[in-house]
Amino acid sequence: MTLRLTNTLTRRVEEFRPIEPGKVSIYCCGVTVYDLCHLGHARSYIAWDVLRRYLRWSGYAVTFVQNYTDIDDKILNRAAEEGSSMEAVSERNIDAFVADMTRLNILPADRMPRATRSLDAIRALISELEAKGAAYSADGDVYFAVMKHAGYGKLSGRDLEQQQDNAAGRVASEEEARKQHPFDFALWKGAKPGEPSFPSPWGQGRPGWHIECSAMVREELGDTIDIHLGGADLVFPHHENEIAQSEAATGQELAHYWLHNGMVNVGGQKMSKSLGNFTTIRALLDSGVSPMTLRLFTLQAHYRKPLDFTAEALDAAATGWKGLNAALGLASEIDAASERATELPSALAAARERFATAMDDDLNTSAALAVLFELAKPLRALANRIERGDAAARAEASMPELAAQAGLLQELAGVLGLQHETTEAQPPAGEGSHEAGLSNADIEAQIEARQAAKAAKDFATADGIREALKAKGIELIDKPGGITEWLRS
């Protein structure tokens, strides 16, 4: 079999054929760096990390580019709230992004361009669009003329009436008055008093969001790339607008394959700050959830499907990871002490082929994980016996036939980005406390006080402690046996 991927552009599962044999160019829409990354980012970037790892494992030379949007209304608003600067907010959150991705074992991109460092490419692309009649200036702003691009809507499948309904109320009336058509969108925004701005042929201002990615794709990878990645929420308008801009300028297809991951729900509801179910990656990991548990949890669902985040589902993933982690720990010991066989036994070769077949089927990580758990089963059992002090088990671990299985388990786990964790994840000292104003020790003390109140049947006090913690972003989860776990939200 060969790799087949669901292409949002064609709405079909298609065989992957790169532009240049043996090489793959990928652009992944990155974060707007105004805040910490949340679970939706974890789901997306874990999925695309696995795609990249699998392509490399399959023998492709992969160039992976992911951008930072480091100038945006959200960043400027956050800077104003803090009394800081656009640069300070961006740099702090870029550092946080790198730290969070590292904890999740997500490979760094080959190149990570920033909008503010790609201004020459952005201005050049806007000028080309203007020269071709696909863009026009109005009072210091520059807009893309949607009606000039015949293919507009081909990614999202929306017609103009549907798009008009979707866009209703999104822009201020004074901006509408400057547009030639309601769907036209800003390529360059004229400077507002007190905002950071940059010089351009149209006056001081800053780039619109959509033009940034078009310019960075072209600057880093060329007019046409193999794969463009992002969340399902980016199909319209962001990716639709990217296609319109790029293809109007170059006359070439922007990307041959468009892949989009499903969204994250929390307890059956869309994750949203307004609903109070918003959780950052850092808060979750700092609460004691191990990075590999979170990674395993996301890979149990197909990347295109919605992912429902619940405490019960996370507990199940933690149990699954505990066994797999034990097997990987023993596998690393065996592999380090043994010589790798040049050829796999037939049963292991078949397991490796089943893994590849699963991954070739539109990255079916759930089926691929089943192969890992199958390989891990005897190693996990042996690791448990060794932990109980079984001397015979230690001798069995040195048997030559286990070395190949141990090596294959490590190899395939690495394709999914799963790695042995030597200790249970613990919150980094001092991290996370700024979000809720409470340290982890403070939270545990409050939980103990609540348990004491419940034991004394003082339920009013116990409920008051729960509500007070909730107001500070701490969710308590009561479990059987009198155990209370907690998450920062």
N, C-alpha and C positions, 0 to 999 in steps of 0.2 A: 504494500500500500504506500501511497504518498500522502503528504500532509494536505488535509482539506480544511478550509476555514469558511465560516459564515461571513459573507461580504455584505455589509449593510447597503452598499451602493447598488448591488444587483439583487439583493434579497434572496440569495441562493448560497448553498454550500458549494464552494468551488475548490478545485485542485490548485494548490499554491505553485505558481511558476514565477520565479523572480525575473526581473528585467535582465540581469546579468547572471549567467549560471554560476552557482556556488557562492553568490554574494547577496546579502539582503540589506536594504536600507529602510530604517524604521524611524518614524517621528511620533513621539508621544506627547500629548498635551500635558503640560506640567501645572504646578500650583500657582495661584495668586497668593503671594507671600504676605498676607496681612494677619495670619493667625496660625495656631498649631494645626497640624493635619488631623483629620478625623477618620472614623472607620471606613467611610466611603473611599478615601484616598488609599487606605491599606488594602481594601479589596481590589481596587483598580491596579495599583502598582505591583501587588503580588501576582496578579494574573499576567500582567505584561512582562514581569521578571521571568515567569515560567515560560512564556512564549520565547523570550530571548534565549534562555538557557537551553530549551529544547532544540531550537534552531542550531545553536552552536554544537550541541551534542550530536545532532544529525549531520554535522560536517560543514555547515554554512559559515562563512565569514560575515559577521553581523556588525553593522554600524548603527548604533542606537543613540538618537538625539532626543533630549527632553528639555523643555524650556522652563524658565522662570518668568512669570509676569510680575515685574517689580515696580510697575507704576500703574495705578488703577484707583478708581474712586474709593474702594474699600480700604486701600492702603492709606490714602490721603485722609479719609475719615478717622481711621485708627490713630494716625499721627496727630491729628487735631485733638482727639480725645485725650491722648497721653501728653500733649504738649511737647512732642518730639518731632522727628522729621521723617520724610518718606524713606530716606536711606537707612535710618536707624531701625525702623519697623521692618523693612525688607531684609536687612542683614541679620537681624535677630531671628527672624522666621526661616531664613535660608539655613542658618546654622541648626535650628531645631529640626528642619526637614531632613538634613543630612544625618543627624543623630537618630531620628526615628527610623529612617530607612535602613540605617546600619544595624539597628537592633533587630529589625525584621529580616535581615540577611538579604536585602534587595541590592543587587549589583548597581553600582553607580553608572550613570549614563556615560557613553564615550565623550559626549560633549553636552554642556548645559548652558546654552546661550541665554542672555537676559535681554529683555526688551530695551532697557536703557543703554545697553552696549551694542544694540543692533539698529540704531537710529538711522545710520546712513543707508542701510538696506531698506528700511521701512520707507524713508523719504523717496528713495529711488523708485520703489515699486509704486508708490502713490503717483509719482510724476508720470510713470509709464501709463498708468490707468487713465490719468487725466488727458494725456496726449492721444490716447485711443478713443476718447469720448466716453469712457466707462466711469468717469468720476468728474465731479464738478465742485467748485469752491463757492462758499456762501458765508460772508461775514466772518472770515477767519477759520471756518470749519471746512472740511472736505468730505464729501459723501460719495459712496459708491452708488451708481445708478443701476438699480436692480433690473429694470426693464431692458437694459442694454445687453444682458446676459441671457441668452435663450434657454440655457439649461438650468436656470435657477429653480430649485425645488427637487432636483433629481435624487438627492441623498435622502431627504426626509419624506419625499413623496407627497408633499403638501402642495395644493394649488394656491393661487394668490388669495382667494377668499378665505381659505383656512388660515393662511398666514396673517391676514389682516385681523381675524378674530384673535389669534394668538398674540399679536403685537399690541392689541388695544390697551391703552392706559400705560404703556411702558415708557413713553417719552413725553416730555413736557410739551405743551401746546406751542410755545415759542420756537422750539426746535422743529416741530412739525411744519411750521410756517416756512421754514428755510428749505425744506425738502421739496424736490420735484415729484416724489412719489412716497407714500406712507411707509413702504418697506425699505427705502434707502437707508443705509447705515453709515456711521461715521468712520472715516479712515484717519482723519486728523481733527483734533478738537482744539479750538482756539483757547488761549490761556484765560483763566479766570483770575480775578485779583487775589493775590496771596498764595496761589498754587505754584508748585514747581513747573517750569516750562522749558522748552528747547526751541532753538531757532529752526525755521523752515521757510520755503518759498512762499508760504501762505501766512507767515507771521509766527509769533511765539505760540507754542502750544505743546501738545503731547499726542502720541498715537492712540487710535482706537484699539479696542481689545482684539478684534478679529484680524486686523492687518498684521499684528505682531507675528502670529504663527505663520502666515503665508510668507512673510519676509524671511523668517528664520529657517523655514523648510528650504526655501530656495538658496539662501546663503550657505547653509550647512550641507545640503544633500543634492541640490539641483532642482530642475523644473519638475521632474516626475520621480516619485519614490515608490517603493514596493508596498509598504504598509503604513497606514496612519491609524493611531490608537487614541482612545478616549472613553469616557463614561457615556452611557446612553443619554444623559442629560445634555450632552454637547452636540448631539446630532443637529438639532435646530435651536438657536440660529447659528451657533459658532462654526460648526464644521460646514454647514451649508454656505455660510458666508466666505469661509476660507476657499472653498472650491470656486465660488463665483469670482473672487478677486484674482486668485492664482491663474485660473484658466482663461479669464479675460485678458490678462497680461501676457501670458506665454503662448496661448493657443494649444497647450498640451494638457493632458490629463494630470491632475495633481498627484493622485495615488491610485494604484491598481486595486488595493484591498483596503477597506475601511472596517476596523473591528471595534466593537463597543461592548463594554461590560455592563451587567445589570446593576441596579441600585441596591443599597443596603436599607433594610427595614429593621426597626427595633420593636419586638413584640407585635409584629404585624402592621405597624404603622411606619410611614416614611420618616426617616431620621430627620429631625428638624429642631433647631434651637427653640422655636416658638412652641413646640410640643413638649419641651423639657426632656427629650430622650437623646440629646446630642452628646456623644462621647468622643474624646480625642484619643488618638493612638497612645499618646504619652500617659494620659490618665488611666487607661485600661492596663497598660503594662506596669505602671507604677503601683497599681492596686494588687499586683502579684500574679497576674496572668502571664504565663511565659510567652515570649515571642513566637516560639515554634507551635505552641497551642493555637495562637491566633492564626498563624499561617496555615496550619492543618485545617482549622475550622473553615477558612475561606475556600480552600481547595476541595472540600467535600461537596461543594455545589458547583455546577457548571458556570463558567465565567459569564455567560450571557443571561443567566437566570437571576431574579432577585434573590438576595441573601438575607434571611431573617435572623437577626441577632437576638438571642434570648440567653438568660443565665443557664437554663437547662441545656441548650445546645452547646454552649461554651463548656459546661461541665462534661458533656459527653466527649467533646473534642479533647479535653484535658485527660480524660481516662484513656482515650485512644492513643494520645501522644505519649503517655507514661509508658505504655507497653512498647511502642515503637522506639522511644528514646532509649529504653533499656537494651533493646536489640541492637540499636546503632552503637551504643557504648561498648558492648561486647564485640560487635563487628569491627570497631576501630582497633581494639586490642588484638584481635585475631589477625586482621589485615596487616597490622604493623609488624607482627611477629612471623608472618608467613610470606612465601614467595607467591605472587599472583600467577595462576595457571595461564598458559598461552591460549588455551581453548576451553570454553565453558562446557561442562557436561550437558547432555542433551536436554535434561529437565530444566536446567537454568537457562539454556539458550532459548527454550520455549517461553520461559517466564519473561525474558528480556524482549522477545518478539511480541508478547501480549501487551507489555508496557508500551512499546512503540506503536502498536495498532491502536491502543486506546488514545494515545496522544495525537496520532495522525487523524483521529476522528474528531476534528474541531476542538482539540485540547481537552479531551474527556479526562480530567484529573481525578474524578471520582473512581473511574475504572482503573486508572493508573495506580491510585492509592491502594486499591484492592490487591494488586500485584505486590506492592511493598509489604502489606500486612501478611500476605502469604509467605513471602521470603523471611519475614521477621519472626514468624511463629516459633520455629525451633530455637532460634537464637534467644528469643525472649524467655522461653521456658528454661533454657540453660542458664541465662543470666539470673533468673529467680532462684534456681537451685544453688548457684554460686553465692548469691547474697545470703542464703540460709546456711552457708558453711558446708555444703556438700562437696567433699574432697573429690569424689569421682567425677563430678560435673566439671571441675577445673581441668582434670585430665582429658575429658571429652572435648573441651574447648580447643585443645591443641591438635585435634585430629585434622589431617590434611583436607578431608572432604568438606570441612566447614569453611575453609579459607575462601573458596570460590564463591560460596553463598554470601559470606560476609562482604567480600569485595563488590559483588553485584548489588547487594542491598545499599551499600554506601554510594555506589555510582548512581543508581536510580533515584535515591533520596536527594542526591545533589542536583539532579535535573529539576526536581521540584523545589529546590532551595531549602530542604529540610536538613538540619545538621544537629548532631548530638549536643545536648545541653548538659554540662557537667554538674551544675547546681540548679536548684529551683530558682526561677526568676525572683529577684528581690528588688524592691523599689530603690533606685539610686538615692544616696543620701542627700536629703534636702530638696530633691526634685519634686515637683508637683504641688508643694505646699502653697505656692503663690496663687494657684488657681482657686482654692477654696478658703485660703487663709488658715488652714489647719494642717499640721503635720500628720503623718501616718500614726505616730504615737498618740497624738491628741484624739484622733478618730477611734483608735482601739480603746482608749480610756473611756470615751463616751459610750462605746458599745458595752463595755463592762458595767458602767453605771446603769445603762438601760436594762441589762440582764438582771442586775441586782434589784432594780425597781420592779421588774416583772416577777421575780421570785418572791418579793414582798407583797405582791398583788397590788402594787401602786401603778396601775395601768395608765393613769393620767400623766404621771411623770415619764413613764416609758414612751408613751406616744409623743410627749413634748420633746423628748430627746431626738426621736426619729424625725419629727417635723423640723427641728432646729438644724439637724444635719442636712436634711433635704434642701432647706433654704440656702445652705452653703455649698450645694452641688454634690452632696454625698448621698448615694442611694444605698439603703440597707436591704439585704436579701436574706430573709430568715429561712433556714433549711432544717430538715429533720435532725433530731438529736440536740436541739438547742444551739446549733451553730449559726452564727450570723456572719455573712460575708458582705463586702461593700465594694462599690465602684464610684469613682469620680465621674460626674457627668459634665 
